[in-house]
Amino acid sequence: MESKKFILLSSAFENGKVIPTKYANSGVIGGKNVSIPLNWENISKGTKSFAVSIIDLHPVANNWVHWFVINIPLTVNEIVEGASNTNKIPAGSKELNNTFGSLGYGGPQPPKGSGLHKYEVTIYALHVEKLELDKHTSLTTFRKAVEGKVIATAKTVGVFER
């Protein structure tokens, strides 16, 4: 029997499409810094928790972290719109700092004129219940922490420019 592929979706945008302005950082005209909604399906056997990252892949951004959420319980398969820094974030989950230096979600805010930026949203299905990470975790530290613990990943990409 063939198992279905682990997938990550956002009702805010389709893979490869533009992220609507309300999800952009408040430094962008019309940006409200509302965290994007995410949901995932076809969870791999052996998964005990999930982690989410949103990284700006543009060379100018240098792997800018827009959101880290770790320790998302196995029983959860979505993060609702606007959940960051509220009681809507799944119970037991932990948000870490973004590269802006604030806790939780930091929406797209690419430098004006730098062209189209790709924001890679990744969900990691992990075989551990918790990652012990400080809120000031760098992308390198995050990647080392999940290394060897990932059962499956799923990605979606949104784009934004100004």
C-alpha positions as CSV (number, residue, x, y, z in Angstrom):
1,M,0.0,0.0,0.0
2,E,1.4,3.4,-1.1
3,S,1.5,6.0,1.6
4,K,0.4,9.5,0.8
5,K,3.1,12.3,0.6
6,F,3.4,14.6,3.6
7,I,2.2,18.0,2.4
8,L,2.1,21.6,3.7
9,L,-0.5,24.1,2.6
10,S,-1.5,27.7,3.3
11,S,-4.9,29.0,2.6
12,A,-3.3,32.4,2.2
13,F,-1.4,31.7,-1.0
14,E,-0.7,28.8,-3.4
15,N,2.8,27.4,-3.7
16,G,4.9,29.7,-5.8
17,K,2.4,32.6,-5.6
18,V,2.4,36.0,-4.0
19,I,1.9,36.3,-0.3
20,P,-0.9,38.8,0.3
21,T,0.2,42.2,1.8
22,K,-1.6,41.8,5.1
23,Y,0.9,39.1,6.0
24,A,3.8,41.4,5.3
25,N,5.6,43.1,8.2
26,S,4.2,46.4,9.4
27,G,7.2,48.2,7.8
28,V,5.5,47.5,4.4
29,I,2.6,49.7,3.3
30,G,-0.5,47.7,4.0
31,G,1.4,45.1,6.0
32,K,-0.3,44.0,9.3
33,N,2.3,41.3,10.2
34,V,-0.5,38.7,10.6
35,S,1.1,35.2,10.7
36,I,0.1,33.0,7.8
37,P,-2.2,30.1,8.3
38,L,-0.7,26.6,7.7
39,N,-2.0,23.1,7.6
40,W,-0.4,19.8,6.9
41,E,-1.6,16.4,5.9
42,N,-0.5,12.8,5.6
43,I,1.6,12.6,8.8
44,S,4.4,10.1,8.7
45,K,4.4,7.1,11.0
46,G,6.7,7.6,14.0
47,T,6.2,11.4,14.2
48,K,6.1,12.8,17.7
49,S,6.2,16.5,17.1
50,F,6.5,19.2,14.4
51,A,8.6,22.3,13.8
52,V,8.0,25.1,11.3
53,S,10.4,27.5,9.7
54,I,10.0,30.4,7.3
55,I,13.2,31.5,5.6
56,D,13.8,34.2,3.0
57,L,16.0,32.5,0.3
58,H,16.9,35.7,-1.6
59,P,20.7,36.3,-1.6
60,V,20.2,39.8,-0.1
61,A,18.3,38.3,2.8
62,N,21.0,35.8,3.6
63,N,18.6,33.1,4.9
64,W,16.6,35.6,7.0
65,V,14.4,33.8,9.5
66,H,10.8,35.0,9.6
67,W,9.3,32.4,11.9
68,F,10.4,29.4,14.0
69,V,7.8,27.3,15.8
70,I,9.0,24.2,17.6
71,N,7.4,21.5,19.8
72,I,4.1,21.5,17.9
73,P,2.3,18.4,19.3
74,L,1.6,15.4,17.1
75,T,-2.2,16.0,17.6
76,V,-2.0,19.3,15.8
77,N,-2.2,19.6,12.0
78,E,-2.6,23.4,11.6
79,I,-1.6,26.8,12.8
80,V,-4.4,29.3,12.3
81,E,-4.0,32.7,10.8
82,G,-2.7,35.3,13.2
83,A,-1.7,32.7,15.8
84,S,1.7,34.1,16.5
85,N,2.1,35.6,19.9
86,T,-1.4,34.7,20.9
87,N,-3.2,31.9,22.7
88,K,-4.2,30.6,19.2
89,I,-0.7,29.1,18.8
90,P,-1.0,25.4,19.4
91,A,-0.7,24.5,23.2
92,G,2.7,23.2,23.9
93,S,4.3,24.9,21.0
94,K,7.2,27.3,21.4
95,E,7.9,30.3,19.1
96,L,11.5,31.5,18.8
97,N,13.0,34.8,17.8
98,N,13.1,35.8,14.1
99,T,16.0,37.6,12.5
100,F,14.2,41.0,13.1
101,G,15.0,40.2,16.8
102,S,11.4,39.8,17.9
103,L,9.6,36.7,19.2
104,G,7.3,34.9,16.8
105,Y,6.3,35.7,13.2
106,G,7.9,38.5,11.3
107,G,6.3,39.0,7.9
108,P,8.0,39.7,4.6
109,Q,9.7,43.1,4.4
110,P,12.3,42.8,1.6
111,P,14.4,45.9,0.8
112,K,12.7,48.1,-1.8
113,G,14.0,47.3,-5.3
114,S,15.7,44.0,-4.4
115,G,13.3,42.1,-6.6
116,L,11.2,39.0,-5.9
117,H,12.0,37.2,-2.6
118,K,11.1,33.5,-2.1
119,Y,9.9,32.6,1.4
120,E,10.3,28.9,2.0
121,V,7.9,27.5,4.6
122,T,9.0,24.1,5.8
123,I,7.4,21.8,8.3
124,Y,9.5,19.1,9.9
125,A,8.0,15.9,11.2
126,L,10.3,14.9,14.0
127,H,10.7,11.6,15.9
128,V,11.2,13.5,19.2
129,E,8.5,15.3,21.3
130,K,10.6,18.3,22.1
131,L,13.6,20.3,20.9
132,E,15.4,22.1,23.7
133,L,16.1,25.4,22.0
134,D,16.6,28.9,23.4
135,K,14.3,31.6,22.0
136,H,17.5,33.3,20.6
137,T,18.2,30.3,18.3
138,S,20.0,30.9,15.0
139,L,19.1,29.1,11.7
140,T,22.4,27.1,12.0
141,T,21.6,26.0,15.6
142,F,18.0,25.2,14.5
143,R,19.2,23.0,11.6
144,K,21.7,21.2,13.9
145,A,18.9,20.6,16.5
146,V,16.6,18.9,13.9
147,E,19.5,17.0,12.2
148,G,18.9,13.3,12.6
149,K,15.5,13.8,14.0
150,V,13.5,14.5,10.8
151,I,11.2,11.8,9.5
152,A,9.8,13.9,6.7
153,T,9.6,17.5,5.5
154,A,7.1,19.3,3.4
155,K,7.5,22.8,1.9
156,T,5.5,25.5,0.3
157,V,7.0,28.8,-1.1
158,G,5.4,32.2,-1.2
159,V,6.9,35.2,-3.0
160,F,6.9,38.9,-2.2
161,E,8.5,42.1,-3.5
162,R,8.2,45.8,-3.1
